[in-house]
Amino acid sequence: MRAPKQPCRARGFTLIEAIMVIVIIGVIGAIVAVFIRAPVQGYVDTRARAAATDEADLALRRIARDLRLALPNSVRVSGDGSAVEFLQTRAGGRYLTLDDDVEGSPVLDFDDPANLSFTAVGGTKPRIAAGDYIVVYNLGNPEDSESDAYRYVDMGKGINIAQVTAVDFASPNNPVVTMKSNPFATQATPIRSPSNRFQVVSGPVTYACEARKDGGRELVRYWGYAISRTQQAAPDGAQRAVIASRVADCSQVFRYGSEALRRSALVVLNLALLAGNGNGDATLVRLASQVHVDNTP
C-alpha cells in the first residue's frame, strides 16, 4: 500500500525578511547619496556660475562695442551710476570747404544759413542716409555751449548738429548731403573743425540698470528715441531690449573719468549677476571691464 503524498510547501520571503532587505537597501542608498551629492551639487553650482558669467560677459561686450562708436564727448553717466547714454556714430568723413577750391561742388557754409547742402569728401555710402545727423566738432561742453550735440532740440539757436534729409550719390566718392537746416551758420562764433571733419550720428543709445516688477533687476538697452538735453534712464518712446537679467546691484554699474581726463577717458563697467543653483541659493558673479573712449572731436 502506497504512502500518501505530502503537500508541497510554498516558498517565499517572510515579512521580516522583506523588511530587512528594504532597510539594508535604504542604508546602502543613503551611503551612496552622501558620496554622490557633493559632486552633483558642485556640477550644478558650476553650471549656474558659468551661465551667469557668460550672460555678464556678453552684456559687457555688447556695451563696449557700442561705446567704441560713441560720438566724441557725448558719453554721460547718471549720478548713481545706473545708466550710461551716448550718441552712436554710423560713419564719419571730411566736408568740402571754400579753401578746397572745387568748382561746382557745394561746401559746408558757416556763414549763410540758406545753404543746406555740402559735399562729403571720400564717400560714406551706404553709411549715411536721410534721418541721420551731421555733427561737427563736438566738445560736449555744459548747457550754454554751441558745441554740444545734445542741444539738437534747440534748433535755430546755433548748434553743431543738423539732421540729414537727403543724400545724392550721383558721385559715389563725393556724395552731396542735404540738411533740414544749417545751424552751423547761426552759431554766435562759427565752430569749425580744424581738420574739416564731421561725424554721422544715427541717434542716442542708453544702457540702464532698472528694477523689475517682481523685485529683481535687469540691464536694458534703449534706442530709437529723440535726442534730449537731459539724461533719462528710461527714455520716452524708445525701443527696449533686456541684455542681462538677474542683476544683483544697480549702483555704480557705470563710471566715467573726470573732466580733466575726458579727452582720452575710460568708461568703467562693473556688472554683478546672481547665479542661482536651483535650490533657492545664489552666488554672486561679478565682471568688470574698462572701455577706452576717444574724445578727440
C-alpha positions in Angstrom: 0.0 0.0 0.0 1.4 3.4 -1.1 2.1 6.1 1.5 0.0 9.3 0.9 1.9 12.2 -0.9 3.0 15.1 1.3 1.6 18.5 0.3 4.2 20.9 -1.3 5.0 24.0 0.9 5.0 27.4 -0.9 8.4 29.0 -0.6 9.0 32.9 -0.4 10.1 35.8 1.8 8.7 36.3 5.1 7.6 39.9 6.1 10.6 40.1 8.4 13.0 39.2 5.6 11.4 41.8 3.2 11.7 44.5 5.9 15.3 43.6 6.4 16.1 43.9 2.7 14.4 47.2 2.5 16.3 48.6 5.4 19.6 47.3 4.0 18.9 48.9 0.6 18.0 52.1 2.3 21.2 52.2 4.2 23.2 51.5 1.1 21.3 54.2 -0.8 22.0 56.7 1.9 25.7 55.9 1.9 25.9 56.2 -1.9 23.9 59.5 -1.8 26.4 61.0 0.6 29.2 60.4 -1.9 27.2 61.5 -4.9 25.6 64.6 -3.6 28.7 66.7 -3.4 29.9 66.2 -7.0 26.4 66.7 -8.3 25.9 69.8 -6.3 29.3 71.1 -7.5 28.3 70.5 -11.1 25.0 72.3 -10.6 26.8 75.3 -9.0 29.5 75.4 -11.7 26.9 75.3 -14.4 24.9 78.2 -12.8 28.1 80.3 -12.4 29.1 79.6 -16.0 25.7 80.7 -17.3 25.8 83.9 -15.3 29.4 84.6 -16.3 28.5 84.1 -20.0 25.5 86.4 -19.6 27.5 89.1 -18.0 30.4 88.8 -20.4 28.1 89.0 -23.4 26.4 92.1 -22.0 29.7 93.8 -21.3 31.0 93.0 -24.8 27.8 94.5 -26.3 28.1 97.7 -24.3 31.8 98.0 -25.1 31.2 97.6 -28.8 28.6 100.4 -28.7 30.7 102.7 -26.6 33.5 102.5 -29.1 31.1 104.0 -31.7 30.2 106.9 -29.3 30.4 110.4 -30.6 33.4 112.2 -29.0 32.4 113.9 -25.8 28.8 112.5 -25.8 29.2 109.9 -23.1 27.3 110.8 -19.9 26.6 108.7 -16.8 23.8 109.2 -14.3 24.6 110.4 -10.8 24.1 107.0 -9.2 26.0 105.1 -12.0 23.0 103.0 -13.0 22.8 104.4 -16.6 25.0 105.5 -19.4 24.0 107.4 -22.5 25.8 108.4 -25.7 25.2 109.4 -29.3 26.1 106.5 -31.6 28.0 107.2 -34.8 27.5 105.4 -38.0 30.3 106.9 -40.1 32.4 109.9 -40.5 34.2 111.9 -43.1 35.5 115.3 -44.3 33.4 118.1 -45.6 34.3 120.3 -48.5 35.2 123.9 -47.8 35.8 127.1 -49.8 39.6 126.6 -49.3 39.4 123.3 -51.2 38.5 125.4 -54.3 36.5 122.7 -56.1 34.3 124.4 -58.7 30.6 123.2 -58.9 30.7 121.3 -55.6 28.7 122.7 -52.6 30.6 123.4 -49.4 29.5 123.3 -45.8 28.7 127.0 -45.2 29.3 128.5 -41.8 28.1 131.9 -42.9 24.9 131.6 -44.8 22.0 129.6 -43.2 20.3 129.3 -46.5 22.9 126.9 -47.9 21.7 123.5 -46.8 23.9 121.2 -48.9 27.6 120.2 -48.7 29.9 117.7 -50.4 31.3 114.8 -48.3 34.8 114.0 -49.4 35.7 110.4 -49.7 32.2 109.0 -49.7 30.1 107.5 -46.9 27.8 105.2 -48.9 25.8 103.4 -47.6 26.5 104.5 -44.0 24.7 107.9 -44.3 21.0 108.3 -45.1 18.1 110.5 -44.5 17.2 110.8 -40.8 20.8 110.6 -39.7 22.6 113.6 -38.0 25.7 115.5 -39.1 27.9 116.7 -36.1 30.9 119.0 -36.4 33.5 119.4 -33.7 31.5 118.2 -30.7 33.1 119.3 -27.5 30.2 118.4 -25.2 30.6 121.5 -23.1 27.9 122.3 -20.4 24.5 123.7 -21.1 25.2 127.0 -23.0 27.8 125.6 -25.4 27.1 125.7 -29.1 29.3 122.7 -29.5 27.1 120.2 -27.6 25.2 117.8 -29.9 22.6 117.2 -27.1 21.3 120.6 -27.8 19.7 119.4 -31.0 16.3 120.3 -29.5 17.5 124.0 -29.6 17.1 124.2 -33.4 17.7 127.7 -34.7 19.8 128.8 -31.6 23.2 127.9 -33.1 24.3 124.4 -32.5 26.7 121.9 -34.1 24.3 119.2 -35.2 21.9 119.0 -38.2 19.6 116.3 -39.5 20.0 114.9 -42.9 17.1 115.0 -45.3 18.6 113.6 -48.5 21.9 112.2 -49.8 22.8 112.4 -53.6 25.2 109.6 -54.5 25.5 110.7 -58.2 29.2 110.9 -57.4 29.7 107.9 -55.1 33.1 109.2 -53.8 31.8 112.7 -53.2 28.1 112.5 -52.2 26.1 115.7 -51.7 24.4 115.8 -48.3 21.3 118.0 -47.8 20.4 119.1 -44.3 17.0 120.0 -42.8 18.5 123.3 -41.7 22.0 124.8 -41.4 22.5 125.6 -37.7 26.3 125.8 -38.2 25.8 129.2 -39.8 23.7 130.5 -36.9 26.4 130.0 -34.2 27.5 133.1 -32.4 31.0 132.1 -33.2 31.3 129.6 -36.0 32.9 126.4 -34.6 34.7 124.8 -37.5 36.6 121.5 -37.3 40.4 122.2 -37.6 40.6 119.2 -39.9 37.2 119.8 -41.6 35.8 116.5 -40.2 32.2 115.5 -39.4 30.6 112.5 -37.8 27.4 110.8 -38.8 25.2 110.0 -35.8 22.3 107.5 -36.0 20.8 108.5 -32.7 21.2 108.2 -28.9 21.6 104.9 -27.0 21.1 104.3 -23.3 22.1 101.3 -21.2 20.3 101.3 -17.8 20.0 99.0 -14.8 16.5 99.1 -13.5 14.1 97.2 -11.2 11.6 94.7 -12.4 8.0 94.3 -11.1 8.9 91.0 -9.4 11.6 92.8 -7.3 14.6 91.7 -9.4 16.9 93.9 -11.5 17.9 93.8 -15.2 20.1 95.6 -17.6 18.3 97.2 -20.5 19.3 98.8 -23.8 17.2 101.7 -25.2 17.5 103.1 -28.7 15.4 104.8 -31.4 14.3 107.8 -29.3 14.8 111.6 -29.6 17.9 113.4 -28.6 17.3 115.2 -25.3 19.4 117.8 -23.4 18.7 116.0 -20.1 19.6 112.4 -19.5 16.7 110.0 -18.9 17.3 106.5 -17.6 14.2 105.2 -19.4 13.7 107.5 -22.4 10.2 108.1 -23.7 9.3 106.4 -27.0 12.4 104.2 -27.1 12.8 100.7 -28.2 13.8 98.4 -25.4 15.7 95.1 -25.1 16.9 93.2 -22.0 20.5 92.2 -22.3 21.1 90.8 -18.8 18.7 89.6 -16.1 19.5 88.6 -12.5 21.4 91.8 -11.9 22.4 91.9 -8.2 23.0 95.7 -7.8 22.3 98.7 -9.9 24.6 101.2 -8.1 27.8 102.2 -9.9 27.4 99.9 -12.8 28.9 102.6 -14.9 31.7 105.1 -14.0 33.3 107.7 -16.2 36.6 109.6 -15.9 36.9 113.1 -14.5 36.6 116.3 -16.6 40.4 116.6 -16.7 40.8 113.1 -18.2 38.0 113.0 -20.7 40.0 113.7 -23.8 41.2 110.1 -23.6 38.8 108.7 -21.0 37.7 105.3 -19.7 34.2 104.1 -19.1 34.4 101.5 -16.2 31.7 98.8 -16.3 31.0 96.8 -13.2 28.3 94.2 -13.6 27.2 91.7 -10.8 24.8 88.9 -11.5 23.1 86.4 -9.2 23.8 82.8 -10.2 21.1 80.5 -8.8 21.7 76.8 -8.3 18.0 75.7 -8.4 17.8 75.2 -4.6 17.0 78.8 -3.7 20.6 79.6 -3.1 22.5 82.2 -5.2 26.1 83.1 -5.5 27.4 86.4 -6.9 29.3 86.6 -10.2 30.9 90.0 -10.8 32.7 91.0 -14.0 34.4 94.3 -14.6 35.7 95.9 -17.8 37.2 99.2 -19.0 36.4 100.8 -22.4 38.6 103.5 -23.9 36.6 106.4 -25.3 38.4 108.6 -27.8 37.0 112.1 -27.2 39.1 113.9 -29.9 36.4 115.6 -31.9 
